[in-house]
Amino acid sequence: MGKIHIFRSKTLRFLFYTAFYLSILLALLYLYGFKDSFTGSFIYNDF
């Protein structure tokens, strides 16, 4: 079995890794970033 030939070019390797890690970052922001955005501001009303 030969290796994948897309990783021979440094430019294609850079673009692949950039897209891969950017997709992971965007997925994490999508999963965890919007939980507190619709809760409103926290004001101390109970004191």
Z-matrix of the N, CA and C atoms (Angstrom, degrees):
N
C 1 1.449
C 2 1.526 1 109.15
N 3 1.296 2 116.15 1 127.37
C 4 1.447 3 120.40 2 179.45
C 5 1.515 4 111.58 3 -89.44
N 6 1.304 5 115.05 4 162.45
C 7 1.454 6 119.86 5 177.59
C 8 1.524 7 109.46 6 -76.04
N 9 1.303 8 115.55 7 161.86
C 10 1.461 9 120.39 8 177.72
C 11 1.526 10 107.92 9 -71.75
N 12 1.316 11 116.73 10 132.21
C 13 1.458 12 120.94 11 -174.30
C 14 1.525 13 113.62 12 -82.51
N 15 1.331 14 118.08 13 -2.98
C 16 1.462 15 119.56 14 -179.86
C 17 1.527 16 111.13 15 -71.29
N 18 1.326 17 117.25 16 -22.79
C 19 1.454 18 120.33 17 -176.37
C 20 1.523 19 112.68 18 -87.48
N 21 1.308 20 118.87 19 5.44
C 22 1.461 21 120.23 20 175.73
C 23 1.523 22 111.25 21 -74.09
N 24 1.307 23 117.05 22 -36.22
C 25 1.453 24 121.20 23 -179.96
C 26 1.528 25 109.19 24 -84.73
N 27 1.328 26 116.16 25 129.06
C 28 1.464 27 119.74 26 -179.48
C 29 1.522 28 111.44 27 -68.76
N 30 1.322 29 117.20 28 -31.73
C 31 1.459 30 120.38 29 179.60
C 32 1.525 31 110.87 30 -68.17
N 33 1.327 32 116.76 31 -45.09
C 34 1.464 33 119.64 32 178.74
C 35 1.518 34 111.66 33 -66.74
N 36 1.322 35 117.10 34 -35.88
C 37 1.462 36 120.88 35 177.04
C 38 1.528 37 110.36 36 -64.47
N 39 1.340 38 116.67 37 -42.97
C 40 1.461 39 120.92 38 178.37
C 41 1.526 40 110.79 39 -62.86
N 42 1.320 41 117.03 40 -43.85
C 43 1.460 42 120.32 41 -179.72
C 44 1.527 43 111.49 42 -66.47
N 45 1.315 44 116.88 43 -38.02
C 46 1.462 45 120.34 44 178.42
C 47 1.521 46 111.16 45 -64.86
N 48 1.327 47 117.11 46 -48.85
C 49 1.459 48 119.90 47 -179.25
C 50 1.524 49 111.56 48 -66.27
N 51 1.330 50 117.71 49 -36.33
C 52 1.457 51 120.52 50 177.79
C 53 1.521 52 110.77 51 -63.77
N 54 1.316 53 117.47 52 -46.44
C 55 1.465 54 120.76 53 179.01
C 56 1.524 55 111.14 54 -65.84
N 57 1.326 56 117.25 55 -37.39
C 58 1.461 57 121.38 56 -179.38
C 59 1.526 58 111.34 57 -64.60
N 60 1.336 59 116.98 58 -50.79
C 61 1.457 60 119.76 59 -177.85
C 62 1.521 61 111.98 60 -72.52
N 63 1.325 62 117.99 61 -30.48
C 64 1.455 63 120.29 62 175.89
C 65 1.525 64 110.70 63 -67.66
N 66 1.311 65 117.22 64 -37.41
C 67 1.464 66 119.43 65 177.59
C 68 1.527 67 111.20 66 -67.47
N 69 1.330 68 117.80 67 -37.02
C 70 1.468 69 120.42 68 175.98
C 71 1.523 70 110.34 69 -65.12
N 72 1.325 71 117.21 70 -43.42
C 73 1.461 72 121.04 71 179.59
C 74 1.520 73 111.23 72 -63.15
N 75 1.319 74 117.28 73 -44.35
C 76 1.459 75 120.42 74 179.58
C 77 1.526 76 111.61 75 -66.66
N 78 1.317 77 117.30 76 -35.52
C 79 1.463 78 120.16 77 177.27
C 80 1.526 79 110.89 78 -66.09
N 81 1.329 80 117.37 79 -40.84
C 82 1.463 81 120.07 80 178.12
C 83 1.521 82 111.63 81 -67.53
N 84 1.331 83 116.97 82 -39.40
C 85 1.460 84 119.51 83 176.66
C 86 1.523 85 111.13 84 -65.60
N 87 1.317 86 116.60 85 -36.96
C 88 1.461 87 119.99 86 178.12
C 89 1.526 88 111.02 87 -67.33
N 90 1.319 89 117.27 88 -40.22
C 91 1.461 90 120.32 89 -177.70
C 92 1.522 91 112.88 90 -73.42
N 93 1.322 92 117.32 91 -41.16
C 94 1.457 93 120.50 92 -171.91
C 95 1.519 94 114.41 93 -112.42
N 96 1.313 95 119.27 94 -8.51
C 97 1.454 96 120.92 95 -174.12
C 98 1.506 97 115.01 96 -84.65
N 99 1.318 98 118.23 97 -23.47
C 100 1.452 99 120.24 98 -173.44
C 101 1.518 100 113.43 99 -101.20
N 102 1.302 101 118.64 100 9.07
C 103 1.465 102 120.06 101 -178.03
C 104 1.525 103 112.17 102 -70.67
N 105 1.315 104 118.18 103 -39.32
C 106 1.457 105 121.38 104 -175.71
C 107 1.517 106 113.31 105 -101.60
N 108 1.312 107 118.70 106 4.12
C 109 1.458 108 119.44 107 -173.97
C 110 1.524 109 112.35 108 -77.42
N 111 1.325 110 119.16 109 -24.17
C 112 1.453 111 121.20 110 -176.87
C 113 1.526 112 112.84 111 -107.92
N 114 1.317 113 117.84 112 12.98
C 115 1.461 114 120.01 113 -178.81
C 116 1.515 115 111.99 114 -87.20
N 117 1.311 116 119.06 115 -15.67
C 118 1.448 117 121.39 116 -178.71
C 119 1.514 118 111.26 117 86.86
N 120 1.316 119 115.51 118 176.49
C 121 1.460 120 119.32 119 -179.25
C 122 1.525 121 109.67 120 -82.98
N 123 1.311 122 115.77 121 147.96
C 124 1.461 123 121.57 122 -177.94
C 125 1.513 124 108.83 123 -91.98
N 126 1.315 125 116.20 124 119.45
C 127 1.464 126 121.65 125 179.98
C 128 1.527 127 107.05 126 -121.97
N 129 1.325 128 115.85 127 138.60
C 130 1.461 129 120.79 128 -179.37
C 131 1.526 130 109.15 129 -77.69
N 132 1.310 131 116.99 130 91.32
C 133 1.460 132 121.41 131 -179.42
C 134 1.523 133 112.67 132 -95.44
N 135 1.302 134 118.26 133 -17.29
C 136 1.461 135 120.63 134 -171.67
C 137 1.524 136 114.30 135 -90.63
N 138 1.304 137 119.56 136 8.20
C 139 1.464 138 120.07 137 -177.09
C 140 1.496 139 111.31 138 -95.31
